[in-house]
């Protein structure tokens, strides 16, 4: 808590606060009943709240859970700046804050007292202990925080990224923020009238952009690592030397492995070069995953998994790029891009695949500004009112087309297959066929991109059956044409198949066994050619490219890690 605010314009801001509370239409702002409040009073304390007092400040750790007992509190975006505005108003029984209370992230908004009253303050550590003992309260608070994060992302509020839409550096920051589900607003130098005023206010020259604004702190042209540290995604002081298990890759397989590893008592570290969620997080909707009958976005599924990872005590570092794996006489040494290294008794490779780039000339000219490999709210904002072409015939491409049809002026799908249901789930293919907003071009491929100054105007599509070409208007190009295994960092560490995927089980045994290092004649199902190193999910040779199977791989890999550790710690004996 930061005490009394001395911000210019505070009185004007508070005077404009709506008289009514923000309605709870989505379950994001429930009112705790008296029994819930009394249960929290056992681990918290009452404290007065004065008008104008800042209870939670943007950019500071959310280390306290606050319940309004009397008075009203406003949630403010860009507090203390010329464009500050109230986005929510809460009264008695409402609790403040967001996911940072549970994950240790910073606050993305500022909470200011409007009408004096009283709040109940509970330390975040005490709250987490209380939630573990009260599943009902845990479900209520967790649901609210997840919906609040979704609302913030959808509304484009939070930290501000100021830069040019045509800048590669800006695109990298926006992509990192989107994939890590950091609430943010993009201020475009080309089209947003507030951009120039913000640059003048912070004395920034256009050539110094992109910049990131976190309340009154400005980060000039930051790296994604600096942005992660600013938002408390990683702690630069947190150094890990040796652990039981390191999981490389935080897609569905890696997240599942982290949950099972940490919950079963292994000292577990989860690393990812970009963000949690993997390729699944780039998908707007997953509708065939067990237990979610109405579907769930890939990003939200990953966010829920991250909360489980945090709850069970696994250590998570993003971004952390692993560039090499060495065998250290029983242990394994992972080399990181920043020069650090980490030693583990067992490793799970869950790096998945990286989006395959469209093999067409001039791609690089438009890739930084007009070509997307995801369909999330960030991409949807850029597609509003624009003609969009989606390339690909799988479920991810189909979901992208359906999702973007709600935002774009028109959506055209270019697919190599003759029928949509050749590689796409039938339910989704039928939905697209019935949607008049989506035009499908079967047995077709993109042959050329057209445009000037980095701005895409059209794509040239060839029908592979009759050779006819046609020009399709396209301001945005969304590509879902599969992926390449993210295994370049493994080099000669483990055996790979001809496509670069990691061999496991008997295939790995045949490809790279070394009798002097490991006398076993066989390998367990997910073990690589290097003993104690396992592969899970899409990166594994022969895997089923589905979220459910990746999660299953992650769980099974942890079981095999336990067996490996028991065997090596107690000495291995041939059976």
N, C-alpha and C positions, 0 to 999 in steps of 0.2 A: 504494500500500500504506500502511496506516495504523499499523502497529506493534502493540505489545502492548495488549490490551483491558483496561480496568479496570471492566468492567460488573458491576453487582450481579447475582448469580445465575448467573455464568458457570460456576462449578464444578458447580452443580446441573444446568445445561444440558448440560455435557459428560458428566456422569455418566450422563445418561439417553440418550446417543447409542446407537443399536442397534449390536450388535457386528459386524453384517454390512453389506457395501456395498449400496447401492440396486441392485436387479437391473436389467439393461439389457434391457427387454422390447420397446422400441420403436426402438432405435437412437439414443436420446438420450444415452446415456452409454457410448460405446465406449472401449475401452482401446487406446491407441496402441502399436504394436509397436516393437521396438527400432530397426529402420531408420528409422521415422518420427521417433522421439525423437532419434536421432543427427543427422538432417537439420535438426531444429530447434535442436540444440545449436550448430550453426554460426552461428546468428544470435541466440542467447540466452545466458543464464548461469545457473549453479547458485547456489542460496542456501539456507541452513538455514531450517527452519520450526519454531518453538517452540509448545508446547501453549498454547492460548488466543490465539495470534496471529491477527489479522484480516488475511487476504490480499486480499480484495475486500470493500469496504464498500458497503452499500446507499446510494444517493444520490450516490456518487462516480463519476467517469468510469471506464469499463472500458478503461483504456489499456494493460493488460498481459495477455498470454495466459499462463496458468499450467498446467503439467503436474505432477502429483504423482509424484515419483520414489520417495519412501519416506514412510511414515506414513499417516495418514488425515485427511480434511478434511470438515467438516460444512457443509452449506448451510442457512442459518438465515433464517427469515422473522421480521420484527419484532424483530431482534436488539437486546437491551438493554432491552426492555419486558416488562411482566408476562406478556404472551401470546406471548412468543418461543417458537419451536418449530423443531425440525430437520425439514427436508423431504427432504433427500438426504444420502447419505454416500458419499464417493469415496476410493478407494485408489490403489495404484500403477498408473501408466499412464493414469489418467483425467485429462481436462483440465477446468478450471473455467470459469466465466463463461457468458455468453449472447451474444445478438446484438449487444450494445453494443460488443463487441470489434471487430466489423466495421463498425458504423454510427456509432460515437461516442456512442451513448446512454449514460446512466448505468446502473449496476448496480441491479437490482431486488431482490437478495438479498445477504446477507452470508456470506462463506466464512471459517470459523474452523477453525484447526488443532485436531484432537482428539488424535491421537498424534503426537509430534514426529517430524520426518523431514527431507525435502529436496524442493524444488520447482525446476522449470526455468522461468525467467521470460523471456518474449520480448515486446519492445515491440510494441504493436499495429501500428505502421507497418512494422516488420520482418516481422511475421506476414503482413500483406497482400502484401508483396513476395514472400515465400516461397510463399504460396498461388498467386500468379500463375505461378510457375515449376513448381509441382507440382500438376497438376489432380486427381490421386488424393487427395492430402491435403486439397485444397480441398473436394472433394466430401464427404469424410468429416466434416470439421469443420462445413461449411455445413449438411449434413443434420442433424447432431446439434443445432446451434443452432436450426434451424427447428422441430424436434420439441420441444425444450425450451421454446420460446416457446408452442407449441400446448398443451403440458402445463400451463404456468403459467396460461394463459388459461382452460383447462378447469377447473382446480382452484381458480381464484379466489384466487391468492396474488400478493403483490407490494405495491405501495403501497396505502394504504387511503383510500377515499372515505367519509366519515361524513356522513350527512344523511338527510333524509326522502324516501321514495320518491314523495311527492306534491309535492316541491319542483321547480319548473322549473329552478332553478340546479343542483340536484343532478343532475337528468336530463341537463342539458347537459354537465356534467363526466363523467358515466358514459358518455354517448354519444361524447364526444370520446376518452376512454380506450379504449373498445371499438373505435371505427373506426380508431384509430391503433395498435391491438393492443398497448396498454400493460398489462403484467401488473398486476392490481389486485384488490382485494376491496372489495365494497360493504358497509358497516356501516349497517344500516337503523335509524333512530331508533325506528321503530314496532315492530319485531319482534326486533331483535338484542339479546340481554341484555348484550353487551359494550359497546354504544354508550354507556350512561350512565357506565360505569367509565372509558372512554377520554376522555369529555368532562371528567370530574372530574380525571383524571390530567393533562390539558393545560389545565385551568382555562378551559374553553370553555362558554359558555352556549348552550342549544339554539337561541336566536334568532341566534347567530353562525354557525350552520352554513349550507351545507356547509363542511367542512374536509377538507383532504388531508394525510395523514401520510406523510412520507418519512423513515423511520427516526425520528430524534428531532427532525426539523424539522416544523413545523406551518404550513400555509398556510390562512389564514382567508378563506373565501368567495372563492377565487381565480377569475380569469377563465381561459378556455381558453388564452389566450396565456401567462399566468403558469404554468399547468400544463405547457405545452409547453416553456417555458424551464427549469422545474424538472427535467424529464425529458430535457433536452438534445435536444429535437426541433428547436429553433432557438436560435441564438445572438444575443441582443439587440445584441451589439456588431458583428455581421457586416453591414456596410453595402455594398451593391452599387450602383454608379453607372451604368455602361454595360456592356452585354454583347452578344454576337452574337445570342443567341436567348433569349427569355423564353416559357415555356410556361405558360399560365394554365389550371389544372385538372390534377389528378393521378389521373384515372381511367385505364383501360387505354390510351386514345389518348395522353394526356399522358405517362404513364410510358414508353410505347414511343418517343415522340418524344424524351424526355429521354435514353433509352439510346442511340438512334441519333445524336442530336445530339452528345452528349458523346463517344461512341466515335469519331465522325468528325471530332473536332477543334474543334467549335464551343464557345465559351464559353457554357455553357447554364445557365439558372436555371429551376427548377420551382417554381411557387407554387400553393397551394391554400388555400381559405378554411377548410376543416374537417379533411380527412384525405386520405391517399393511398388509392386504390382506387375512388373514385367509387361509383356505384350497384352496381357489381360486388361491392364489398366488403361490401355489405349482404346478399349472397346466401349461403346456407348451403352450397350445392354447385353447381359448374359441371361438368356431365358430358359436354358435347358440344364441349369445347375441345380442339383438336388436340394430341396428345402427352401427354394425361393420361387414359389409358383407365379408371382407377378414379375419376376426378373429382378436383376440388380445390375447397376453399372459396374464395370470392372474396377474403376477407381474406388467406389464405395466398398466393394468386397475387399479390396486390398486394405482400405482404411480400417475396417473391422478386424482384419487379421493382424494389423500392426498393434491394435489395442490389446489383443490377446498376447502377442509377443512381449509387449511392455509389461503386461500383468504378470507373466510368469518369470520375468527377470532376465530375458535374453538381452544382450547388448547389441544395439543396432547403430551402424554408422553409414550415413549417406551424405555426400558421395564418397566412395572409397573404391578406387579402381585397382583391381589385382592384375599385375602384369606378368607374374611368374609363379611357378610352384616347384619347389625343390624337396627332394627326399632327404630328411635329416636324421638318418639312422633310427628309424622307428617313428619319429615325429615328422611333421611336414612344415616347411617354411614357406609362407606366402609373401611374395614381394609386392609392395604397393607402389603406385605411380609416384607418390610423393616422397619416396625413398625409405619409408618405414617398412618394417617387416613384422610378421605375426607368426608365432609357432603354435601348431595345433596337433593334438594326438590323433584327430580324425578330421577329414574334410568331406563336405558334400558339395559337388559341383552342380549348381542349379542356374547356370547363366542363360539358359533358354536360347532364343534366337533373336537376331537383330533384323529389323524390317528390310526386306529385299528392295533395292532401288530399281526403278523403272529403267530398262535398258534402251534409252532413247536419247538422241542428240539434243543438246541445249538444256538438259535437265538441270545442270549446275546453275545456269543463268536464272532459273525461276525457283530453285529448291528452297532458298532461304526465306522467300516471301509468299509463295503461292502453292507450294507442294506440301501436303501434310501426310503423315503416316499414323494418324490417330483421328478419332472422332469423339472429342470430349466437348464440354461447354466452351472451352477456349477456341477450338476450331469452329464451333457453331457460331460464335460471335463474329468471326471473320467471314462467314459465309452468308450472313444475313443479306437478302436481296440480290445475291450474286448467282450466276449460273455455275453449277458445280458438276464435275465429272468424277465418278467413283470407279476405280479400276480394281477388279478382282471378282472371283466367283465363289468365295467361301463365306462362312457365317459372319466374320468380322466386316467384310465388305457389305454384305446385306444389311447388317444392323446399322452400319454407317449411313447407307442410303436412306433407310427408313427414318433415322434420327435427323439427318440433315434436311430431309424433305420438309420438316417443320420450320426451317429457318431460311433455306435457300430459295431463290427465285425459281429454279428448276434443277432437277437432279437427273443425270443420265448415268447409267451403269454400262461399263465396257467389260465384257467377260469373254474369255477364250472358249468356254464350254458352249455346246449347242443348246443345253437346257440349264436353267438355274439350279435345279435340284441334283445335278451331277456331283457337286462338291458342297452343296449348301443344304442345311436341314429343310425338309419338305415344308414344315409349317412356315418358315421364313420365306421360302421361294413363293409359296402361295400368297403370302401377305403382299410381297412386292408386286406380284402379277395383278393383284386387285387394286393397287394404289395408283390412281391416275397421275400422281405427281412425279412418278418415277418412270423413266423411259429406259428400256433395256435393249442393249445392242449385243446380241449373242454372236458366237464364233467371230469375235472381232479383237483387234489389237491396236494399240496406239503406235503410230509410226512417226509422228512429228509434233512438236510444240511450237506455237506461234505467239508472238508478243514482242514488246519493245521495252527497254529500260527496266528489265527485271519484272515487268508486269505481264502476266499471262493473259492472252486474249482468246485463244482457241486451241483445240487439239485436232489432229488429223487422224482419223480412225479408218483402218482397212478391214473389210469383211474377208476373212480368210477362206471362205467358201467360194466366192466369185471374184475376189480381188478388187472389188469396187471400194473407192475411198470417199469419205465425206468429212466435212469440216464441222466440228461441234463447238459452239461458243462455250468458253470455260474461263472463269476468273480464278477458280480454285480447283486444284487437282488432289484428290484423296486416294492414296495408294495402299491397297491391301493385297499383295501378291505373294504372300508367304515370307519366309525369312531364311537367313543363313545362320548356322550355329555360331554362337559367340564363344569360340574355342581358340582363337588366335593366341591368347595368352598362355595356353597350355603347352604350346610348342612341342617338345619331345617328352613331356612329362608323363603323359598317358597315351594309350593307343586310341587312334581315331579311325573311323571308317572312311571310305572314299569321299563321302560328302562332308567330312569334317566333324561328324557327330561322335560322341564319346562311346566307345565300346565298353560293354559291361558283361559280367557273367562269364560263360564259357567262351564267348567270342573274344573277350579281353584276354582270357587265359591263353587262347591259341595265338593271339596276335602279339603279346608282349610279356609272356611269363619269363621270370628270371629265377631259376631253381636255386641259385646261390643266395638270393635275397629272401625268397619265400618258398619253402618246400611243398606247399600245398598243391595238389594236382588240379584243384577246382577253384572257382570263385563263386561267391554268393551272387544272387541275382543282379544286384545293382552295383557291385564292386568293380572298379576299373582295373586296369593292368597294374596299378600301383597299390599295394596293400594298404588298407586304411583310408583310401580315397574312393568315394562313391559318387554316382551321378544320378540325378533325378529330374524328371520333367522333360520338356521338349529337347533339351540338349543331349539326351540319351539316344543312342542309335536304336531305332525300332520302336520308339515310344509312340503312344497314341496322343495326337496333338489335341488334347481336351483339358480343360481346367480340372475336371474331376480326377482324371488319371494323374495329372501332375501333383495334385494334393495327395493322392494315394501313394505316389512314388516318394514324396517327402516323408510321409509317416513310416513307410517300410524302411527307407534308408536309415532312419534314426534307430529302428529296431536292430538293423545290421551293424550300426555303429556300436551299440551296446555289446553285441556279440564280439565284435573286433576288440573293443577295449578290455572285455573280460578275458579274452584269449591272450592278448599281448601283455596285459598286466600280470596275469597268472602264469604266463608261459604257454606256448601252443604245443599241443601234442597231436600227432596224426591219429586219425580214427581208423 
